[in-house]
Amino acid sequence: MTKTTFQSVVDILLEEDQPFPKKFLSFFSDIDPASLHLLLDAWPRISLTRKRTLLEELNTLLNEDTSVSFDDFARALLTDPEASVRAGAMLLLVECEDTKLVPLYEKILSSDPNPVARAAAAQALNLFVELGELEELPESVHHRAEDALLAAARDDDADVRRRALESLGHSSREEVPALIEAAIEREDPDWQASALIAMGRSSDERWSEPVIRMMLSVDRDVRLEAVRAAGQLMHPSVRIPLLRLLDEEDDPEIFSAVVWSLSQVGGEDVRTYLEALLDKTEDDEEIEFIEDALANLAFAEDLEQFDLLAVDPDDDLIELDALEDLEELDELEELEEDDKPTPNKAPQSGKKKK
C-alpha cells in the first residue's frame, strides 16, 4: 500500500457526510509509519462520532479476523484527549502481549480522570494476569498488573471496580476469592455478572455451585455469564444443568452459549444431544456453529483421552528404579545359584559334601 493509496483512505475518512466503506478497514492493519503519520496528521480534523464509529468497526473486524492487527494505530491513540478514543484504542490492544503496555495501563488506571478510560485499562490488564499465571511473563510484570488491579478494586467508580474484578479472575492471589464472593452475593445483576466472569476465568471448581445457581437467574445477562462460566470451569457437575437449559432456554445468544459450554464440558450424552440438535437445524449459520461445537467437543475428548494415557515422568523414574532393583536381584540370585553345590561339584568353600 503506497502513501497515495492511504491518502485516499484518509480523504474518504474526512468526508463526514459519507459512510466509511468497510473494505478500507483492513488498511489500518499493520499500518506503516508513513501511513500512520498521514492518519495522525488528519486525526484532529475528524469528528468524534466518526472516530468512535471507526474504532468500533475496527474492533468488530479484529474479533472476526485473526489475521489483522491494529496495534501500531491503537498505541498512537492511548494519549488522545478524548476518553472514548483512549478506551477504544485499548480495546484494539486486548490481544497485544507487549509488556511495555503494562506501565501505560497502570498509569491510566491510577490517574486518568475519566472512568471510561480507567475501566478500559482494567479490562486490558486481564491478558497480562492470564499470561502471568501461565508463567509466560516475568514475575515483576505479572505482579505489577495484579497490584494495579487490586488497587482499582477500590476505585470510586463501580464500572472500574467491576472490570478490575473480572481481570483478577485469572489471578491466584489470596485476596481475589473474597472479592468474587462479595460480588456474587450482591443483589446487583451487574456485579453478579462480573463475579461470574471472574469465576469462569479462575478455572476453580469451588465456584461450581454458585455458577449452577446463577444459571437459573431471572436476569438475562447473569444467566448468560453463568452459562459461559460453566463451560470454562468444565466441572462435571455443570453438565446436567446445561443439558436442561438446552431444552428450556429461549434466548438465542444464551442458547448458543449453552451449546458451546457443553462442547467444553463434554461427558455422557453431550455428543448425542448436539448431534440431535444438528439433525433438526435448518439454518446454515446454526449448522456451522453446531458443527464447530462438535469439533470442539472432539478436541476436548481427545485431550481427556491423552491425559488418561499420559504417564508421569516421576512415575517413569520410579518404575525404572524398580526395574533396576529387580535386575540386580536377579543377578544376585544367579550368583547364589552358582555357589550352590551340585552332586558332581564340591562347594566353593573347598569342604567335602557329607
C-alpha positions in Angstrom: 0.0 0.0 0.0 1.5 3.3 -1.1 1.2 6.7 0.6 -1.0 7.8 -2.3 -3.4 4.9 -1.7 -3.6 5.5 2.0 -4.0 9.3 1.5 -7.2 8.5 -0.5 -8.4 6.4 2.5 -7.8 9.3 4.8 -9.6 11.7 2.4 -12.7 9.4 2.5 -12.5 9.3 6.3 -12.7 13.0 6.3 -15.9 13.1 4.3 -18.3 13.2 7.2 -21.4 13.0 5.0 -20.4 9.7 3.5 -20.3 6.3 5.3 -16.8 4.9 5.5 -16.5 1.8 3.3 -15.8 -1.3 5.4 -13.5 -2.6 2.7 -11.0 0.1 3.8 -10.8 -1.1 7.4 -8.1 -3.6 6.7 -5.8 -0.7 5.5 -5.4 0.2 9.2 -3.9 -3.3 10.0 -0.1 -3.4 10.3 0.0 0.2 9.3 3.4 1.5 8.1 5.0 4.6 9.7 4.3 6.9 6.7 0.7 6.0 6.5 0.3 6.3 10.3 1.8 9.8 10.1 -0.7 10.8 7.4 -3.6 9.5 9.6 -2.4 11.2 12.8 -1.9 14.5 10.9 -5.6 14.4 9.8 -6.9 12.9 13.1 -7.8 16.3 14.7 -10.0 17.2 11.7 -12.1 14.0 12.1 -15.2 14.3 14.2 -15.5 12.4 17.4 -18.5 10.5 16.1 -16.5 9.4 13.1 -13.6 8.4 15.3 -15.8 6.3 17.6 -17.5 4.6 14.7 -14.1 3.8 13.1 -12.8 2.3 16.3 -15.9 0.2 16.9 -15.8 -1.2 13.3 -12.1 -2.0 13.7 -12.8 -3.8 16.9 -15.6 -5.8 15.2 -13.2 -6.8 12.4 -10.5 -7.7 15.0 -12.9 -10.2 16.6 -13.9 -11.7 13.2 -10.5 -11.9 11.5 -7.5 -13.2 13.4 -5.1 -12.1 10.7 -5.5 -8.3 11.3 -3.6 -6.2 13.9 -4.2 -2.6 14.7 -1.6 -2.4 17.5 0.5 0.5 16.0 -2.5 2.6 15.3 -4.0 1.9 18.7 -0.8 2.7 20.6 -0.8 6.1 19.0 -4.2 6.9 20.4 -3.5 6.0 24.1 -2.8 9.7 24.8 -5.7 11.0 22.7 -7.5 13.9 24.5 -10.9 12.1 24.2 -11.5 9.4 26.8 -13.7 7.3 24.5 -10.9 7.3 21.9 -8.4 6.2 24.5 -10.8 3.4 25.6 -11.4 2.3 22.0 -7.7 2.1 21.4 -7.3 -0.1 24.5 -10.0 -2.5 23.2 -7.9 -2.8 20.0 -4.9 -3.9 22.1 -6.6 -6.6 24.2 -4.5 -9.3 22.5 -1.2 -7.4 22.4 1.3 -9.1 24.7 3.9 -6.3 24.7 4.8 -5.9 28.4 5.7 -2.2 27.8 1.9 -1.6 27.8 1.6 -2.6 31.4 3.0 0.6 32.9 0.9 2.6 30.5 -2.3 0.9 31.6 -1.2 1.2 35.2 -0.8 4.9 34.8 -4.2 5.3 33.1 -5.9 3.1 35.8 -4.4 5.1 38.6 -4.6 8.7 37.3 -6.8 9.1 34.2 -9.6 11.5 35.2 -12.2 9.6 33.1 -13.7 6.4 34.4 -14.4 5.1 30.9 -10.7 5.1 30.2 -9.8 3.6 33.6 -12.3 0.8 33.1 -10.8 0.0 29.7 -7.3 -0.1 31.2 -8.6 -2.6 33.8 -10.0 -4.7 31.1 -6.8 -4.6 29.1 -4.7 -5.8 32.0 -6.6 -9.0 32.0 -4.3 -10.5 29.4 -1.2 -9.9 31.5 -2.7 -11.5 34.6 -3.6 -14.6 32.5 -0.1 -14.8 30.9 1.5 -14.3 34.3 -0.5 -17.3 35.7 0.7 -19.3 32.8 4.3 -18.3 33.7 4.7 -16.6 30.3 5.7 -13.3 31.8 8.4 -12.1 34.2 7.0 -12.2 37.7 7.6 -8.5 38.2 5.3 -7.7 35.2 2.7 -10.1 36.4 2.6 -8.8 40.0 2.6 -5.2 38.7 -0.6 -5.9 36.7 -2.2 -7.6 39.7 -1.3 -4.8 42.1 -2.7 -2.2 39.7 -6.0 -4.2 39.5 -6.2 -4.7 43.3 -5.8 -1.0 43.8 -8.5 -0.4 41.1 -10.9 -2.7 43.0 -11.2 0.3 45.4 -11.8 2.8 42.7 -14.6 5.4 43.2 -16.4 4.2 40.0 -18.3 0.9 40.1 -17.6 0.1 36.4 -13.9 0.4 37.1 -14.1 -1.9 40.1 -16.1 -4.5 38.2 -13.7 -4.5 35.3 -10.8 -4.9 37.7 -12.6 -7.8 39.4 -13.2 -9.5 36.0 -9.5 -9.2 35.1 -8.4 -10.6 38.5 -10.4 -13.8 37.8 -7.2 -15.4 36.4 -5.2 -14.4 39.5 -4.2 -16.9 42.2 -3.7 -14.1 44.7 -5.2 -14.8 48.1 -7.2 -11.6 48.1 -9.2 -12.5 45.0 -11.7 -15.2 46.2 -13.1 -12.8 48.8 -13.7 -10.1 46.2 -15.5 -12.6 43.9 -17.6 -13.9 46.9 -18.6 -10.4 47.9 -19.6 -9.6 44.3 -21.8 -12.7 43.7 -23.7 -12.1 47.0 -24.8 -8.6 45.9 -28.3 -8.1 44.7 -27.0 -6.1 41.7 -27.1 -8.1 38.5 -24.1 -6.2 37.1 -21.9 -7.2 40.0 -23.2 -10.8 39.8 -22.3 -10.9 36.0 -18.8 -9.6 36.8 -18.3 -12.2 39.5 -19.3 -14.9 37.1 -16.8 -13.7 34.5 -14.1 -13.9 37.2 -15.3 -17.3 38.3 -15.0 -18.7 34.7 -11.6 -17.3 34.3 -10.4 -18.8 37.6 -10.9 -22.4 36.4 -11.6 -23.1 40.1 -14.1 -25.8 40.8 -15.1 -24.1 44.1 -17.3 -21.8 42.1 -19.4 -24.6 40.5 -22.3 -24.3 43.0 -22.8 -20.5 42.6 -22.4 -20.8 38.8 -25.1 -23.5 38.6 -27.4 -21.5 40.9 -27.0 -18.4 38.7 -28.0 -20.3 35.6 -31.5 -20.0 36.9 -31.3 -16.2 37.4 -34.2 -14.2 36.1 -31.7 -11.6 34.8 -30.7 -12.4 31.2 -27.1 -11.1 31.4 -26.4 -13.0 34.7 -27.8 -16.2 33.1 -25.6 -15.7 30.1 -22.4 -15.2 32.1 -23.3 -18.2 34.3 -23.6 -20.4 31.2 -20.2 -19.2 29.9 -18.5 -19.7 33.2 -19.9 -23.2 33.4 -18.1 -24.1 30.1 -14.9 -22.5 31.3 -15.0 -24.4 34.6 -15.5 -27.7 32.8 -16.6 -29.4 36.0 -18.8 -32.5 35.6 -21.5 -31.0 37.9 -22.5 -28.4 35.4 -23.3 -30.9 32.6 -26.9 -31.8 33.7 -27.9 -28.2 34.3 -26.6 -27.2 30.9 -28.4 -30.1 29.2 -31.6 -28.9 30.9 -31.1 -25.4 29.6 -30.7 -26.8 26.1 -34.4 -27.7 26.3 -35.6 -24.7 28.2 -33.7 -21.6 27.0 -35.4 -19.3 24.5 -32.8 -16.5 24.2 -30.7 -17.2 21.1 -27.4 -15.9 22.5 -27.8 -17.9 25.7 -28.8 -21.0 23.8 -25.6 -20.7 21.7 -23.6 -20.2 24.8 -25.2 -23.4 26.3 -24.2 -25.4 23.2 -20.6 -24.1 23.3 -20.3 -24.7 27.0 -21.5 -28.3 26.6 -18.8 -28.8 24.0 -16.2 -27.6 26.6 -17.6 -29.8 29.4 -18.3 -32.9 27.4 -19.3 -36.1 29.2 -22.1 -38.6 28.8 -24.9 -37.8 26.3 -23.5 -34.5 25.2 -22.5 -35.7 21.7 -25.9 -37.3 21.3 -27.7 -34.1 22.3 -25.6 -31.9 19.9 -25.9 -34.3 17.0 -29.7 -34.5 17.5 -29.8 -30.7 17.6 -27.8 -30.6 14.3 -30.2 -33.0 12.6 -33.2 -30.8 13.2 -31.5 -27.5 12.4 -32.0 -25.9 9.0 -30.3 -22.5 9.3 -26.9 -22.6 7.7 -25.2 -20.4 10.3 -26.7 -22.5 13.1 -25.5 -25.7 11.4 -22.0 -24.3 11.1 -22.0 -23.2 14.7 -23.1 -26.6 16.0 -20.5 -28.3 13.7 -17.9 -26.1 15.3 -19.1 -27.1 18.7 -18.9 -30.8 17.8 -15.4 -30.3 16.6 -14.5 -28.6 19.9 -16.1 -31.5 21.8 -14.0 -34.0 19.8 -10.9 -31.9 20.6 -11.8 -31.9 24.3 -12.4 -35.6 24.3 -9.1 -36.2 22.6 -7.3 -34.1 25.3 -9.1 -36.1 28.0 -8.0 -39.4 26.4 -4.5 -38.1 26.1 -4.5 -37.2 29.8 -5.6 -40.7 30.7 -2.8 -42.2 28.7 -0.2 -39.7 29.8 2.5 -41.1 32.1 4.0 -39.1 34.9 7.8 -38.7 34.3 8.3 -39.2 38.0 6.4 -42.5 37.8 8.7 -43.4 34.9 11.7 -42.9 37.2 10.2 -44.9 40.0 9.4 -47.8 37.6 12.9 -47.6 36.1 14.5 -47.7 39.6 12.3 -50.7 40.5 13.3 -52.4 37.3 17.0 -51.9 38.0 16.5 -53.2 41.5 14.8 -56.4 40.1 17.7 -56.8 37.6 20.2 -56.5 40.5 18.2 -59.1 42.5 18.1 -61.5 39.5 21.9 -61.1 39.1 22.4 -61.8 42.8 20.2 -64.9 42.7 22.1 -66.2 39.7 25.4 -65.8 41.6 23.9 -67.5 44.6 22.7 -70.3 42.4 26.2 -70.7 41.0 27.5 -71.0 44.5 25.2 -73.8 45.5 26.8 -77.3 45.5 25.7 -79.9 42.9 26.1 -83.8 43.0 29.1 -83.6 40.7 30.7 -80.5 42.2 32.0 -79.7 45.6 31.1 -76.4 47.3 33.4 -73.4 46.5 34.5 -73.4 50.2 36.5 -76.5 49.5 34.7 -78.6 52.0 33.6 -82.0 51.0 29.8 -82.7 50.9 28.8 -85.0 53.6 
